[in-house]
Amino acid sequence: MRRTIHPIEQESYRILRSRLDTSALPPLRRAVLERVIHASADLEYAADLVADEEQLRQAHTALHAGAPIVADVEMVAAGITARPALCRLAGAQAGAGLTRSAHAIRLAYAEVGPGAVWVIGNAPTALEELLALDAAPALVIGLPVGFVGAAESKAHLRASGLPAVSNLSEKGGSAVAAAALNALLYVPYPLAEPAPDAAPEAATHLEENAQ
């Protein structure tokens, strides 16, 4: 079932594409980047966001096969609109050398195990804890925000070799993390790509799916 796109969203994408040419990007990277920019009104993500198309394709398949989604905070979970996301922050407790956010990741992993999609938009300590768990994720959307540990935790994520969406700078946050996940959920499965000689309306349909 195709998603109904509000006219305000359509206009937002029109403005975005008038300021940034994303047409050469592969479909899932384009969908993720555009939705992150749409959520943040920050065109700098075009140079800041890091994502690999093949990893996104595998995560897209896993999501549409029902892979669990875990969020580090309720704000991220609330922003994920097409599927419920698990968040265990409310039941987590800080301890010696352990933040509540890190404990919440431990609690969630005990429930979902390997193969989940993790969406971290708030706490660098949550991302560091996930990396320490050896959780075998389908994808980690690691976009925590802040001046303390955020850029470093995302660098550790990229160095880990795990399938990931991250960014280079300290910026990020719940809205952009949820947006990156929503982009993968909104593109229907299997991924529809027009042939090189496809009619213009086929390409238009793919663009609509990416919105």
C-alpha positions, -999 to +999 in steps of 0.1 A: +000+000+000+015+033-011+019+061+015-001+092+011+022+122+009+010+155+023+013+186+000+036+203+026+060+173+024+058+174-014+067+211-014+095+205+011+110+179-013+106+203-042+125+230-024+152+205-013+158+193-048+159+228-062+188+235-038+206+201-039+208+177-069+204+142-055+194+125-087+228+107-092+226+089-059+215+053-057+179+049-045+182+040-008+211+065-001+190+091-018+159+082+002+178+083+035+197+115+027+167+134+015+145+124+044+173+134+069+175+168+052+138+171+050+136+165+088+164+189+097+164+215+069+202+211+070+218+207+035+252+201+051+241+164+056+249+159+019+286+160+028+282+147+064+261+116+062+278+082+057+259+053+042+266+024+019+240+014-006+246-024-003+243-022+034+211-002+031+197-028+007+203-056+031+188-036+060+158-027+038+152-064+031+156-072+068+132-045+079+105-056+054+110-092+066+101-080+101+134-074+118+129-058+153+136-021+156+152-007+188+154+030+197+177+045+223+151+070+236+114+074+234+117+105+212+133+083+185+107+056+189+079+082+187+094+095+154+093+061+137+059+061+122+054+029+101+064+003+127+066+000+165+101+004+180+113-011+213+128+013+238+138+002+273+150+035+287+122+038+312+132+006+330+169+013+328+191+023+357+225+040+359+253+022+377+290+024+382+305+032+348+271+026+331+246+053+320+209+047+318+211+048+281+237+021+280+217-001+304+186+004+282+206-010+253+216-041+273+179-046+283+168-043+247+194-067+234+184-093+259+149-092+243+157-089+206+191-106+202+210-105+168+195-092+136+178-061+149+179-026+134+191-002+161+183+035+159+204+057+182+198+095+180+205+108+214+231+091+236+267+084+225+270+060+255+241+039+240+260+036+208+293+026+225+274+000+246+259-015+214+293-018+199+306-035+230+278-061+230+288-076+196+251-076+188+253-087+151+228-060+140+211-058+106+218-021+107+229+006+132+216+040+125+241+059+147+233+096+147+237+107+184+241+144+190+263+164+213+297+179+220+308+151+243+315+117+227+290+120+198+315+123+169+338+098+186+311+072+190+302+075+154+338+071+143+339+040+164+308+027+147+324+032+112+356+016+124+337-015+136+327-025+101+290-030+111+264-020+086+256+015+095+243+050+088+263+076+106+276+111+102+310+128+106+302+157+128+287+162+163+252+170+150+225+144+148+195+138+171+163+120+175+145+136+145+172+127+120+178+092+133+141+085+131+140+100+096+168+078+084+149+047+096+116+059+082+132+064+048+140+027+046+105+017+058+087+040+033+105+026+002+084-005-007+099-039-009+111-053-032+130-022-043+115-010-076+141+005-099+133+017-135+152+002-164+175+026-182+149+031-209+119+032-186+092+057-191+095+090-172+065+081-150+084+050-137+113+072-125+087+096-109+071+067-090+105+057-076+111+093-065+077+093-048+086+061-030+118+078-017+097+106-001 
